[in-house]
Amino acid sequence: MTAWSQGYIAESPYTFSYQAGLAPTQLQAVCALMGVKWQIRPDLVMVDIGCGRGLTVNTLAAANPGWTVVGLDYNPSHIAEAASIAERCRIPNAVFVEADLSTMTDEEIDRLPPIDVATLHGVWTWVGDPVREGIMRLLSRRLKPGGLVYAGYNALPGFGSDAALQRLFRHAAALHQGGTNAKVEAATDLARRLLETTPAYLPRTPLLDAMVKDDDRLNPSYLAHELLTEHWRPVFFEDIAKAFGAAKLDFVGSVTLSENIPDTLFTPAQRAIYETTPPGAMRELLKDLCVPRPFRRDVFVRGMVRTDADAALDDIVLAATMEPGQEPPKVKVNVGEAEMGEAMWTPMAAALRQGPCRLGDLRGLAPGKPPNPGELIMMLTGAGHAQPVQRPSGPTEQTAALNRLLAKEYVAEGRGGSQLCMASPVAGSGIACTWLELAVAVQPESEGREMPDTVALARRILGPLNEEAAEEASGVIQRMLIERRPVWRRFGIIGD
């Protein structure tokens, strides 16, 4: 651990991943679902506290040239990398600041512009009290009335099952004299060997399972930042809500839309108990007791103004993120699987095939009684069939440059498990993608209407291939272009 890190893992960079839940279009959907009035401003100011290597900040800034998107991080190597990407892609509205919130003065905080959206992904439960106090000073001083806060955090009781694993991991890593990745490997090996002995109090949680499986293991950098920090402290919802109350913040709802719909969370018996409790901390505790979610993604607002939820949802514009001819949306929820019927999906798919649609217009296409707008947007977005969009646009200089750079320099991150994206000026956010989709989308031939020489594309992207491998890769790329090229064009990632 570096001398200046104060218990934070600084010598190993964090994973390079896009966090879709931070996008203001997603936050707006949460507010609409929960009947809270909030609109995206054309000159929106957003601050990502603990921005890491800056992929989310750079993506949102590139996709929204009228916004100011600021990334704060304690690690200078994160800030240097993120700022370099912004400079090379000519994204002037992405601003990166190295900041220690535990020592940041009020005068320094006040140099930040008034904030419409502040985001914290993972930070709150990784840092000590001085940093938490700095976060609250920043929110109290700079968040506008009506501003939103996104908080993603390790939550209790869900993450409590991994408390023993985290303590074991820290002790095992401390015994190893190598670098961070070597420490992670040593700690993982010890956990694997101990698990084979069936210890009484090391439960086989999803995290532990993912750590010890032989293939497709978790990224060592993720494990280092998640489990080796000295200030690892999962919290109950009630505790973070109380802390945020100091900045006059009220809870809105979960970024995961299905988690705001009780029918998707509870059995009938559980629902009956839930309905006997008042809205607030008790209901959220019941959710956390019944829903396996070690990580919560919550939205708070400073100054809640109510609005009609159905009307707000009806005004959201959605575009198809997959070719609408495919099977109806299905979403796995806590009590099973929610599925849209063929009769309802067919006219909606036809409309989405023509272009972006208001949710209210899609509801009007359903035979019989229009579906509930909250359940419909949950189905369409949760299944990955559609995503909120902001404006019609073709590729911009900034989005095209960022997508090319990501494809050129960060494919290895994607192959290692990081969530990559394509910056979309239509969505005003990122479109989640695989490393191969990104690599194919930025090729000049992908902009055309004809099918290019996909064998040549495969060899250009993947390097030398024998004939059999080249033909196999060519087939994958052909199918990808057939299925994804219309989506890339729809979202302004490639031109007409």
Secondary structure as the mmCIF struct_conf table of DSSP 4:
data_model
#
loop_
_struct_conf.conf_type_id
_struct_conf.id
_struct_conf.beg_label_comp_id
_struct_conf.beg_label_asym_id
_struct_conf.beg_label_seq_id
_struct_conf.end_label_comp_id
_struct_conf.end_label_asym_id
_struct_conf.end_label_seq_id
TURN_TY1_P TURN_TY1_P1 ALA A 3 TRP A 4
BEND BEND1 SER A 5 SER A 5
TURN_TY1_P TURN_TY1_P2 GLN A 6 GLY A 7
BEND BEND2 TYR A 8 TYR A 8
BEND BEND3 GLU A 11 SER A 12
HELX_LH_PP_P HELX_LH_PP_P1 PRO A 13 THR A 15
HELX_RH_3T_P HELX_RH_3T_P1 ALA A 20 LEU A 22
BEND BEND4 ALA A 23 ALA A 23
HELX_RH_AL_P HELX_RH_AL_P1 PRO A 24 LEU A 33
TURN_TY1_P TURN_TY1_P3 MET A 34 GLY A 35
STRN STRN1 VAL A 36 VAL A 36
TURN_TY1_P TURN_TY1_P4 PRO A 42 ASP A 43
STRN STRN2 VAL A 45 ILE A 49
TURN_TY1_P TURN_TY1_P5 GLY A 50 GLY A 50
TURN_TY1_P TURN_TY1_P6 GLY A 52 ARG A 53
HELX_RH_AL_P HELX_RH_AL_P2 LEU A 55 ALA A 63
TURN_TY1_P TURN_TY1_P7 PRO A 65 GLY A 66
BEND BEND5 TRP A 67 TRP A 67
STRN STRN3 THR A 68 ASP A 73
BEND BEND6 TYR A 74 TYR A 74
HELX_RH_AL_P HELX_RH_AL_P3 PRO A 76 ARG A 88
TURN_TY1_P TURN_TY1_P8 CYS A 89 ARG A 90
TURN_TY1_P TURN_TY1_P9 PRO A 92 ASN A 93
STRN STRN4 ALA A 94 GLU A 98
TURN_TY1_P TURN_TY1_P10 LEU A 101 THR A 103
HELX_RH_AL_P HELX_RH_AL_P4 ASP A 106 ILE A 109
TURN_TY1_P TURN_TY1_P11 ASP A 110 ARG A 111
BEND BEND7 LEU A 112 LEU A 112
HELX_LH_PP_P HELX_LH_PP_P2 PRO A 113 PRO A 114
STRN STRN5 ILE A 115 HIS A 121
BEND BEND8 GLY A 122 GLY A 122
HELX_RH_3T_P HELX_RH_3T_P2 VAL A 123 THR A 125
TURN_TY1_P TURN_TY1_P12 TRP A 126 TRP A 126
BEND BEND9 VAL A 127 VAL A 127
HELX_RH_AL_P HELX_RH_AL_P5 ASP A 129 ARG A 142
STRN STRN6 LEU A 143 ASN A 154
STRN STRN7 ALA A 155 ALA A 155
TURN_TY1_P TURN_TY1_P13 LEU A 156 PRO A 157
HELX_RH_3T_P HELX_RH_3T_P3 GLY A 158 ASP A 162
HELX_RH_AL_P HELX_RH_AL_P6 ALA A 163 ALA A 174
TURN_TY1_P TURN_TY1_P14 LEU A 175 LEU A 175
BEND BEND10 GLY A 178 GLY A 178
HELX_RH_AL_P HELX_RH_AL_P7 THR A 180 LEU A 195
TURN_TY1_P TURN_TY1_P15 GLU A 196 THR A 197
TURN_TY1_P TURN_TY1_P16 ALA A 200 TYR A 201
HELX_RH_AL_P HELX_RH_AL_P8 PRO A 206 VAL A 212
BEND BEND11 ASP A 214 ASP A 216
HELX_LH_PP_P HELX_LH_PP_P3 ARG A 217 ASN A 219
HELX_RH_AL_P HELX_RH_AL_P9 PRO A 220 LEU A 227
BEND BEND12 LEU A 228 LEU A 228
TURN_TY1_P TURN_TY1_P17 GLU A 230 HIS A 231
STRN STRN8 VAL A 235 VAL A 235
HELX_RH_AL_P HELX_RH_AL_P10 PHE A 237 PHE A 244
HELX_RH_3T_P HELX_RH_3T_P4 GLY A 245 ALA A 247
TURN_TY1_P TURN_TY1_P18 LYS A 248 LYS A 248
STRN STRN9 LEU A 249 SER A 254
BEND BEND13 VAL A 255 THR A 256
HELX_RH_3T_P HELX_RH_3T_P5 LEU A 257 ASN A 260
HELX_RH_3T_P HELX_RH_3T_P6 PRO A 262 THR A 264
TURN_TY1_P TURN_TY1_P19 LEU A 265 LEU A 265
HELX_RH_AL_P HELX_RH_AL_P11 PRO A 268 GLU A 275
TURN_TY1_P TURN_TY1_P20 THR A 276 THR A 276
BEND BEND14 THR A 277 THR A 277
TURN_TY1_P TURN_TY1_P21 PRO A 279 GLY A 280
HELX_RH_AL_P HELX_RH_AL_P12 ALA A 281 CYS A 290
BEND BEND15 VAL A 291 VAL A 291
BEND BEND16 PRO A 294 PRO A 294
STRN STRN10 PHE A 295 ARG A 302
BEND BEND17 GLY A 303 GLY A 303
STRN STRN11 ARG A 306 ARG A 306
HELX_RH_AL_P HELX_RH_AL_P13 ALA A 309 ASP A 314
TURN_TY1_P TURN_TY1_P22 ASP A 315 ASP A 315
STRN STRN12 VAL A 317 ALA A 320
BEND BEND18 THR A 321 MET A 322
TURN_TY1_P TURN_TY1_P23 PRO A 324 GLY A 325
BEND BEND19 GLN A 326 GLN A 326
HELX_LH_PP_P HELX_LH_PP_P4 GLU A 327 PRO A 329
STRN STRN13 LYS A 330 VAL A 333
TURN_TY1_P TURN_TY1_P24 ASN A 334 VAL A 335
STRN STRN14 GLY A 336 GLU A 339
HELX_RH_AL_P HELX_RH_AL_P14 GLU A 342 GLN A 354
BEND BEND20 GLY A 355 GLY A 355
STRN STRN15 CYS A 357 ARG A 358
HELX_RH_AL_P HELX_RH_AL_P15 LEU A 359 LEU A 365
BEND BEND21 ALA A 366 LYS A 369
HELX_LH_PP_P HELX_LH_PP_P5 PRO A 370 ASN A 372
HELX_RH_AL_P HELX_RH_AL_P16 PRO A 373 GLY A 382
TURN_TY1_P TURN_TY1_P25 ALA A 383 GLY A 384
BEND BEND22 HIS A 385 HIS A 385
STRN STRN16 ALA A 386 PRO A 388
HELX_RH_AL_P HELX_RH_AL_P17 GLU A 397 GLU A 409
HELX_RH_AL_P HELX_RH_AL_P18 VAL A 411 ARG A 415
TURN_TY1_P TURN_TY1_P26 GLY A 416 GLY A 417
STRN STRN17 LEU A 420 SER A 424
TURN_TY1_P TURN_TY1_P27 PRO A 425 GLY A 428
STRN STRN18 SER A 429 CYS A 433
HELX_RH_AL_P HELX_RH_AL_P19 TRP A 435 ALA A 441
TURN_TY1_P TURN_TY1_P28 VAL A 442 VAL A 442
BEND BEND23 GLN A 443 GLN A 443
HELX_RH_3T_P HELX_RH_3T_P7 PRO A 444 GLU A 447
BEND BEND24 GLY A 448 GLU A 450
HELX_RH_AL_P HELX_RH_AL_P20 THR A 454 LEU A 462
BEND BEND25 PRO A 464 PRO A 464
HELX_RH_AL_P HELX_RH_AL_P21 GLU A 467 ARG A 490
TURN_TY1_P TURN_TY1_P29 PHE A 491 GLY A 492
BEND BEND26 ILE A 493 ILE A 494
#
